[in-house]
Amino acid sequence: KLLEVRISVLKALEEARNRKEIGQSLQAKVALTASGELLAFLMENEAMLPTVFICSQVTLAEGDGDLVVTTLPADGEKCERCWTYAESVGQDAGHPTLCARCAEAVNEGQPD
């Protein structure tokens, strides 16, 4: 199931690139609208979807019928470490160019 959805997402990302809406897939937020069993499956795996689709963000919504894939520019700024776009970039004063996840990872390696 996930590979079938990924094929649809990659096609939508390529179309967005061709329309010059994004330059690369990490600049995108993917909005998926699905129903029934597929929506339940996607919701169970929501945390891994940005990694599988190689994009910065994924949102899920309930729809009526087949899968609908929409691409939008990602929210937030680009993290200097992981290159994903996140609204949390700059929230850690000690690491103003990193997202919260990367700032936490870098802080874990620092002595107290």
C-alpha positions in Angstrom: 0.0 0.0 0.0 2.7 2.4 1.0 4.6 1.9 -2.2 1.5 2.6 -4.3 0.8 5.8 -2.4 4.5 6.8 -2.8 4.3 6.4 -6.6 1.3 8.8 -6.6 3.2 11.3 -4.3 6.4 11.2 -6.4 4.3 11.9 -9.5 2.6 14.9 -7.9 6.0 16.2 -6.6 7.5 15.9 -10.1 4.5 17.8 -11.6 5.0 20.5 -8.9 8.6 20.8 -9.9 7.7 21.1 -13.6 5.3 23.9 -12.6 8.2 25.6 -10.7 6.1 25.4 -7.4 9.0 23.7 -5.7 12.7 23.2 -6.6 13.2 19.9 -4.7 10.9 17.5 -2.9 12.1 18.7 0.6 10.6 22.1 -0.2 7.2 20.5 -0.3 4.3 19.7 2.0 2.2 16.8 0.7 -1.5 16.8 1.6 -3.2 13.4 1.2 -6.9 12.9 1.2 -8.1 9.4 1.6 -10.9 7.3 3.0 -11.6 4.0 4.8 -8.9 1.5 5.1 -6.3 3.5 3.3 -6.8 6.5 5.5 -6.5 4.3 8.6 -3.3 2.8 7.2 -1.8 6.2 6.5 -2.7 7.5 9.9 -1.0 4.5 11.6 2.2 5.3 9.6 1.9 9.1 9.7 5.3 9.7 11.4 7.3 7.9 8.7 5.5 9.4 5.7 7.8 12.5 5.2 10.8 10.2 5.1 9.2 7.7 2.7 8.0 10.5 0.4 11.3 12.6 0.8 9.4 15.7 1.6 9.3 18.0 4.7 5.7 17.6 5.8 2.6 15.4 5.2 -0.9 16.2 6.2 -3.8 13.7 6.2 -7.5 14.4 5.7 -10.6 12.3 5.3 -12.2 12.3 1.8 -14.8 10.5 -0.2 -13.2 7.9 -2.3 -9.9 7.6 -4.1 -6.6 9.0 -2.9 -6.0 12.7 -3.7 -2.5 14.1 -3.6 -1.9 17.8 -3.3 1.5 19.5 -3.1 2.2 22.8 -1.5 5.3 24.7 -0.5 6.4 23.5 2.9 5.8 25.6 6.0 8.7 27.2 7.9 12.3 27.7 7.1 15.0 25.3 5.9 17.1 23.5 8.6 20.8 23.9 8.0 21.5 20.4 9.3 18.7 18.1 7.9 17.6 20.4 5.0 13.9 19.8 5.8 11.6 22.8 6.2 10.0 23.3 9.6 8.3 26.0 11.6 10.6 25.1 14.5 13.7 26.4 12.8 15.2 29.1 15.0 13.3 28.3 18.2 16.4 27.1 20.0 18.5 30.3 20.7 21.7 28.3 20.8 21.1 26.9 17.4 19.1 29.5 15.4 19.5 27.7 12.0 18.3 24.3 13.2 14.9 22.7 13.5 13.8 21.5 17.0 14.7 17.9 16.2 18.2 18.7 15.1 18.8 21.2 17.9 17.8 18.5 20.4 20.2 16.0 18.7 23.1 18.5 18.7 22.3 19.5 22.4 22.4 15.8 23.4 26.1 15.6 22.4 27.1 18.7 24.3 28.5 18.5 27.8 26.4 20.1 30.6 
